[in-house]
């Protein structure tokens, strides 16, 4: 801990007064070290300040006025993936998610970034949370991919001469679907209705993974859920809150809450793990806003991951055999941030003929972590390669997850391992195929 600079008067916090990391939450950490083997950055580097315990120690020093908010502090907070694996491992119930998000907001307000870093971050956050802008950018991407230029560029080696972050962006480009301009309808009727639910469209999800949204709506309808999809919904703010852009995230949260209030649904279904963890935490995010705190808490209480809904509803639609051997990857914001582990496995287990492999180091992050794989591509690639090798070791023929960011990261990792033809699916796509009685060959053909 010698890098921490001693400043100010002991007891006078060097955090600003707006939502500093709560002292009571800091004090919950007893520095036992159970988090160390669970933390991806500690596993990679063995550096105490790049562990949850070390970061909490640093937060405490700043809170006591014994260390400053400087670029060393910034670097170690930036290095955190925010995967929340430490919360699963922690015997003391430390709410690390709240601590790191409040601390990152402090970092963004109080520690200047280099011009290049600031510009790159502004570009990301001016694009990814906005579906319309993504669609505009996707049009030249469509030409780049379908013309064969992407394959030529990747073979040429020119990407190795690009700045690391730009090369990472190209490596993670999703395949632009032919249905790029197609929108989800405002309502999907249910077979034998028994529930009325709202559905999040998402940002990257609705543009590049529209087939997952379509499968989600079909499955819900087949299981007796009338699906309402508010057409005025926008980004949930997950990328912003995970990156310390608290004000922007709060504004997006208010907008999304209002959109679903008008929809008059009892449950809000989410099929992207990162979005779901943020939406379930709106009550905390807007806790000091007298006009929105109660509304946010009520909204969060209605949010459910698609696997939660499907696991709790007695099956209504028949499941047909889907004989496949798949490796299921736990998205961190599902497994750790939302504590959802068994439900996806129960959903997959209900599909006849489907064999789900056990994956080594299942709790370790794949390196996606929102935009972490763009901001820290070297570390993210190491984690991605490690995850992909564990998935391939199962000898499964298909990779499955429940988060679009994870799927993009895994596809990139598979390509680096020479397995670019190995198919990847969202969990709900397999259930959709089973309900529709698609063969594995039909499912795989539709994925290309």
N, C-alpha and C positions, 0 to 999 in steps of 0.2 A: 504493500500500500504506500510505498515511499514516494510515488509519483504525485500524490495528492498535495496540493499547495496549501500551506497554512495561511489563512487570511482572516481579517475581521476579528470581532470579539467573540469569544466562546459563548454559545447560547443564542447568538443573533443569526438567524437563518439567512443563507445566501440565495435561497429560492425567493422568487417574487411572491406576492400575497395571493395571487389567483391560483387556486387548486394546487398547492404544493403537494408532493406525496405525503399521505397522512402519517403522522408520527406513530399512531397506534398500529397501523399496518406494518410500518417498518419494524416496530418493536416485537411483532409476532414472530419474526425470524430469530431462531435460537442458534443459528450458524452451525447446524449439526452436520451439514455436508451431504445429506441425502440427495440434494439437487444436482450435485456435481456430475455423476455419471449420466444423468438424464439430459443435461444441457448440451446442445450440439456444439456451441462455440468452445465450451470447456473441453469437450471430447476432442475437438480438432486441435486446440492450442495448449491446453493444460494451464491456462493463465487464470489466476484467481479472480482478477477484475473482469474477466470475461465469463464469469459464472453468475448465477442468480445471487448467491450469497455475497459475492464480491461487489456486485452492482448495488445491492441493498446496503452494504457497508459504506459505499461511496455516497449513496443518497443520504445516509444518516450523518456522515461527516459534513456534507453541504448544509443539511438541515440544522446542524449544531453550530454553523459558522466556522468550522474547522477546515473547510476546503472550499474552493471556488468553483463556479460554473465556468470551466475552461475547455479548451479543445481536447484535452486528455479525457475529461469527463464525457464530453460529447462523443468521442470515438468509441468508448466502451459501451455507451448506451446505444449508439448506432449499430454496433456489432451484434446486439441481441436480435434474434430472429422473431421474438415475440411468439414463440411456438407454444408456450405455457406448459411444456412437459414438466417443468419444475413443480408446477402446482399439483400435478398427478402424483409426483414422487414425494412431495412434502408431507411429513407426518404432523406438522403444526398448523396446516391449513393456511399458509401465508398466501394472501391475495396478490400475487406478483403482477398479474395482469393490470390491476388498478394502479399499482406503483409505477410500472414501466410506462404506462400511457400518460399518467400525470407528469412523470419526469420528462418524457419526450416533448411534451408541450412546453415545459420550462426551457428545455434545450432550444427548441425552435424560436422561442421568444427572446432568448437572452444570449445566445452564442452565435455570432455571425458565421456563415459558411463562405467558402471560396466562391468566386464568381461562377466557375465552371460547375461546381456542385449545385449551387442555387439554380442555375439555368436548367440543368438536367432535371432536377426535381420539379421545377415549375412546369417543364414540358410534360412530365409524367402526369402531374396532378391537374393539368389543363386538358388532358386527353382522356385518360382511362375512366374517370367517373362519368363521362358524358357519352351516351350511346349514339347520339346523332353525329358527334365529331368522330367517333370510332368508325361509323359507317362511311363517312366521307374518306377517312384515311384508308379504309379497307378496299376501296375501289382500285387505287393503284397497286395495292398489295395483291389483289385478285389477278391483275394483269401480270405482275411480277411472278406469281406462282404458276398460273396456267400457261404462260408463254414459254416456260422452260428456263427463263432467265435465272430464277432462284437456284435451280439445280446447277446451272453453269457457274454462277457466282460461288456457290459453295465448293464446287470442285476446283475452282481456279486458285484458291488460297488467298484471294484478295481480302477476305474477312479477317485474316490474321494480322493485317496491317491497320485495321481500324482500331480506334480507342476501345478498350475492353468493354465498356458499358454499351457502346453501339453494336459491337459484335454480339453481345449477350441479347440485345433486343432482336437482332435478326435470327439468332438461334432459337428464340422462344416464339417466333411468329406463329400464331395458330393458322391452320388452313382456313382460308376464307370460304364460307359455304355458298353454294349457288343460291340459297334462300336468303341472301344478305339483307334484302329490302323487305322481306316478309315480316309482318308483325303478328304477335299473338292476339287472338280475339279478346274482347272485353269480358266474355263469359263462355264457359264450356259446360254444357249440360251434363248431368249425371245419369248413369244407369241406376235405376232404383234408388233415388236420392235419400240420404240419411244425414247429410252434413253440408254446411255451406262454408267454404274456406276461401281466403284470399291467397294469391300467389305472387311472390316477388319475381320480377322479370330479370333484375340485375343489370349490370352494365356490359362488361366483357361477356357475361353469360348470354344475354339476349342477342348480341351481335355475332359472336363466334361459336356459341354453343346453343343456338336456338333449338337444335334437335333434342337437347336435354330438357329444355323447357317444354317442348311439345310432348316428349315422353312423360314428363312429370304430370302434365295436365291430363293426358290420356289415362295414366294409371289412377290418378285421383278420381276421375270420372267413372272409371270402371269399378272403383271401390266405393261408389255411392256418394262422392263429394261433388257438389256443384262448385265450380271453380270460378272465382271472380278475379279478374286481372286488371286493376286500375290502370287506365291508359295515361294518367297524369303522374304516375310514379316515376321517381328518378333514382339517383344513386343513394345507397344506404349510408355512405360516409365511412365505410370500413377502412379503405386505403388511407383516408385522411386521418382518422383517429389513431391508427396504428403507426402513423408517421409523425404524430405530434401536432397536426393541424387541427387543433381543437375547435376553433371558431368555425371553420369551414365544415367540419364534421357535424357540429351541432345544428348548423343551418340546414344541412341535408337531412338530418334526423327529423327536424320539425316538419319539413316538406313531406317526408315519407309517412310520418304519423298522420298528417292531415289527409293524405291521399287514401289511406286505408280506413280512416274514420268514416269517410264518405262512402266507402264500399260496404259498410255495415256487415262485417263478417265476424264470426266468433273466433276463428283461428287463422293465423297467417303462416303459410307454408313456405319454407326456404330450402332451396336445393344447392346452395353454395355455403360451405362451412364458415368461411371468413365473414360473410354477410350475416349469417345467423348469429354468430357470437357477438357481433357488434349490436345487432338489433335487440338481442336479449339484454343488453347492457345500457339501453337508452335511459332507463330510470336513473342510473348512476351518472350518465353523461350530462343529463339536464336537471340534476338534483337541486341546483340553486336557482332555477328559473321558475318563478312563482306561477307563470302562465302555462308552463309546459310540464312541470315535474310530475304531476299526477297523471296527466295524459300519457307521458312517456312510460311511466311505470305500468299503466294499464296496457299499453301497446306491447311492451316487452313480455308481459305475462301471457299474451296471446300468440307469441312466436313459437313455432315448432319446426325442427328439421323434418324433411320429408320422411326420413327413416323412423322418426318418433311417431308420426301420424300412422304410417303403414304398420308399425309394430303394435300399436294400441288398437287399431281397427280390426275386428274379426274379418278375415278374408271373405270377400263377396265374389270376386271374379275367379274363375277356375285358373289354376296354374298348369301349364303344359310343360312337358320335359324340355330341358335345354342342356343337353349333355356337353358340358365344357369344364375345363380345369382352369380356374382363375386364381390370381393372386390379388388379394384385397389390401390396398394401402389405406391406413388410417390417416385422414386429414387431421393435422394438429388442432385446428380450431373446432373440429368436431370431437376428437378424442379428449383433448386436454382442456380447451376453453369451455366446452359445453358438457364435458363428461359423458359423451355419447359413444359407447363402445359396443355394447351388445346388440342394440337395435339394428344396425346395418347387417350384422351377421345373421340375426334372426330373419330379416327380410330375404337375404340371399339363401339361407337354409331352407326356406319354404318353396324354393324353385326346384322341382324334381330334376334329378340328373346333374345338377350343378355341384361341382366339387370346389370348395374354397380352401386354398392352401394356407398353412401357417407360415408367416414371414418372419425371419430373424430381425431383431432390432426394430420391431414394429412401432415402438414409441418414439423413434428418432426421426426428426424432421427431414423432409426430402430437399429442403433448401429453397422452396418457393417463397413462402412467408410473405404474401402480399406482393410488394415490389422489391423484396430483399434480393432476389436473384438478378435484378437489374442494377441495384445499387451496390451489391457486393458479389459480383459474378464469380470470382475465384472461389470463395468459400462455398457459395451456393452450388457450384459445379462439383466440388469435392463431395458435398453431402448428397447431391443428386446421383453421382456415380456410385456412391456407397449404397444408396437406397436401391438403385436399379440392379446392382449385383445381387443384393439380397432377394429381390423379386425374381430375378432370373434363376436363382439357385433353387427355387421351388419347382422348376420345370413346368410352370403354368404356361398356357398358350395365350392368355389374355390378362391384362392388368386392369384393375377396377379401383376407382376411388369415388369420392363424393364432393369434390371441389375442383372448379375449373383451373385454378392456379396450379394445383398439384398435378393435374392431368397434363398441362403444358410443360411443366418441369420434368415430368416423367417421360414425356415424348421426346424432349430434348436429350435427356440422359440415355434413353434407348437408342437414339440416333448415334450418340457418341460411342456406344457399345456395338455399333453395327447391326442393331436390331430395329431399324426404322420401320420395318413392316409389321412389327408386333402390335396388334390392336389394343387400344385403350378405351375404356367405357366408364361413364358414370354409372353408379350402382342402379339407378332407377331405369336405365336403358335395358338392363338385363331382365328386370321384372316386367317391363313393358313388352319385351320380346316374348317372354313366357306367357303372359296374358293373351297376346295376339297370336300365339302358336307359331312363332317364327322359328325356323331351324337355325342352328349355329351358322350355317353357310349363308342364309339370308341376312342374318344380323351382321356378319362380317362384310358381306357385299355392300350393305347399306352404309357401313362405316368408311368406305373408301371414297 
